[in-house]
């Protein structure tokens, strides 16, 4: 989910990213990995933007990875092969603070080859930097700040001031997703208006994708089985792996109960919330 949000922001607000990372108001358009020779590596996590003179290669990471240096060197050569006359800017942006030394790696060395790229650790960037452009607002709460809740409140005020309603919704939804890396869900919901976020492109696309997958499974397995498969898939995205005991509980629910859980889970962010919902549901059945 974090990859999708960052990719959406970089592509939708490419001019804001150009001003931030390139220091110039350059018009950037999306560059498909398929335009580069060879097969792309994890294309879902890859963001390529280009203008007539520059290619901007972005990688957003929530966790440190030892494969990043090779990945950056590999794509440097691919991009150079395709666009030898364009300037290349490669930036790895780490979202969540970590003590891993891997987030400080900025070069790939193998034999006589040495390739360097840039690294931005958001927690070291002053939060106020991200208030300069609407497309960067969702990153402010991940920046260097003494009070993340206060920063999120400032972001909420800035989002309310966005005149374009669709942009407002999408920035709010993106902010809510990324803020989940550092703040509790209850805090985020208290500060950001949920009804605006649910109308966003990001939310609608995520929901539509999940529903489509559920309908496909439903045609193959029957309505209840399809609903259960959809709910379990959504739960995995929201709270992570679901223990076998809890999976079995979900599989025993009726279509109506699965639909109720499907609506409730949109507000889940931890496994404990799912367990509380299932326990409360079981308690209600026992009381009846």
N, C-alpha and C positions, 0 to 999 in steps of 0.2 A: 504493500500500500504506500509506504514512504517513497519508494522508487517512482511509482506512478504519479504521485503528487508533485514531486520535484521535476519530473519530466514534463508534466503539464505546465507547471509554472515557467520553466525555461523556454518552452515552445510558445506559450501564450503571451508571455511578457519578455520576449527576446530582446527588445530594445532596452528594457530595464537592466537585464543581465549584461548587455553590451556596455552600458554606461558604468556599471559596477566593475566588471572584470577587464574590459578593454579601455575604459576611460574615454570612450567616444560614442557619439550617437549614431552608431552604425546599424543599418537595416539588415537583420539576419533572417534567413529562412532555414527550414529544416533540411538537413542532409540525411538521406536514408542510408543506413549501413550497407544496403544492397548495392549502392553505387560504388563501394570500395571493392577491390578484388579480394577473393577468398571469402569464406564464410565468417560472419561476425561472431564474436565471442560474447555470450550473454547480451544480446541486442536489447533485451528489455531494460537493462541497467545503463544503456549507452545513450548519451545525448550529443548529437552533432548539429551544429548550426553554422551557416556560412554566409558570407557576403562576397562581393566580387574580389576582395583582397585578402580575406581572412577566413580561417576555419576555427571555430571554437568547439573544443572537445571537452565535455563535462562528465564527471563521474560523481554521483552523490552516493555516499556510503554511510550506513548506520553502524557498521562494525569494521574494525581493522581487518585487512586481508593481505596475506603475503603474496598474493597473485597480482596485486595492483601494479607494481613496477614493470613486470613483463607485459601486462595488458597495455600500459601506456606506451611502452616502446613499440609494441606490435602495431598499435593503431597509428603511431607516428609514421612508421614506414608505409602503412597502407594509404594513409592520407597523402603522404608525399608522392607516392607512386601515382595517385589519381590527380593531385593538384600540386605539382612541383613548384609553381610560381606563387602559391598563396602562403601567407604567413599563418603559422599554426600556434594556437594558444591552448595548452592542455592544463586543466585544473581538476584536481580531486578535492571534493568538498566533504569533509567528515561532519556529520550532523550531531552525533551524540558523544559527549565527553568520555574519554577512556584513558587509562594509564598505559595502554599498549604502546610500545616503542614503534610499532609499525606505522602509526599515523604520522611519524616524523620522517619516514622514508620519502625521498624525492628523486631517486635516480635508480636506473637499472644498469647493472654492470655485468657483462659477460664477455670473457675473452678481451678483445681490444675494443669492444663497444661500450660506450657510456652515454646513456640518455637521461636527461633531466626534465622534470615537469614541475608544476606548481602544486602546492597543497594548502588548502585553507581549512583550519579547524575553527568551526563556527563559534565555539565557546571562548575563543580568544579574540573574536571580532567585536568591537563595541556595538551594542544593540542599536544605537542611534543611527548607525550606517544604513540599516535596513528600513528606516522610516523615510528615506529620500524618494523611494519609488514604490508604487502600490504592489508591483509584482514581487517585491522583496519582503514585504511586511510579514509573511508567515515565518520568516527566518529570525525575526527579532527576538522572540522568546528563547531561541537557542543560542543567542549571542551572549557576550560578556555583560552581565548585569548583576547588580546586588540584590535585586528583588524580581524574580520571574513573574510573580503574580501581578505586581504593579506594571511590569512591562507588557504583559498580556492585556491588562486593562487599557494601557495606552494604545496598543494595537487595535483593540475593539473600537476605541474612539476614532482612530484613523480610518478603520474600515467603514464605520457609520458615515464618514464624510465622503466616501466614494460615490460620485453621482450616478455612475452607470450601475444599475441594479444587478445585472448579471455578473459584472465584475465584482461587485460587492459580495454577492453570494459565494462566488468561487474562491475569492481570497479568504473569506471567513471560514469556509469548509477546509481549505488548505491549512489555514492557521490552526484549526482544531485538530487536524490529523497530526501535524508536526509537533504541536504543543504536548501531545500525548507522550512524547519522548522524555519530558521533564516535569510534567505536572499531572496531578490526579484528574480523572475524568470529571468528578464532581465540581472541581474548581473551574475547569474549562467550560462546562455547561452553564455554570453560574455567570460567567463573564460574557461568553459569546451566545448570541441568540440562535437557538437550535432550529427555529422555523426558517431562518434565512439559509442556514447551511443545507437543509434538506432540499432546498430548491436549486442547489448548485449543480453545475454540469458534472463536477467530480462525483458528487453523491449519486446523481441519477445514472451516470455511466456505470459506476460500480454496482449499483442495485440492478440495473438492466442486465449486466453481464451475468450476475449471479442468478437472476430469475431465468435467463435463457438457458443456463446450464441446468438449472433445476427442471425446467420444462422438458429438456432433452432427455434427462434421466427419467422424468415422469412418464414419458411416452414408452420408454423401454421397460419400466418396472412397475407401472401403476401409480395412481395418484398419491397414495399415502407414502409409498416407498420413495417416490420422486421428491415429495415434500421433505421427507426425512433426510434424503441425500443433500438437498439444497440447504437445509438448516445446518447440517453437520459441516458442510463446506463453508458456510458463512461463519459458523462458530470458530472454525480453524483459522479463518482470516482475522477474526476479532480477538480471540483469547488464546490462540495457539492450540497445540495438540489436546484433544479431549480424551481423558482417561476412559478405558474400556467400560467400566461400570456406568459412567455417565452417558457414554454413547448408547449403551443398551437401554438406558432410561429414555433417551430421545427416540430411539427406534420403536419404543412401545407406545408413544403418544399417538393420539388420533389426528386426523387431518386438521380439525379445528384447533386442537392444542398445539400442533406444529405451526399453524399460522400465527397463533398468539405468541409463541416463542420466536418465530421469525421476525415479528415486529419488535418484541422486547430486546432481542439481541443487538439491535442497531445501537443500543445505548450501553452495551457491555464493553468493557475493556480488560477485564481480568476473568480468570477461570472461577474465582470465588463468586462473582456475580451470577454466572451460569448455575453454579451449585446452589446458591441461595434461591434462585428462581425455581429450579427443579424440586428443592426441598419444600419450598412454600407450596408448590403445586401438589406435591404428594400429600402434604399435610391437609390441604383443602379437600382432597379426595377422601382421606381417612376420616375427616370430620363429617363428611356427607354420609 
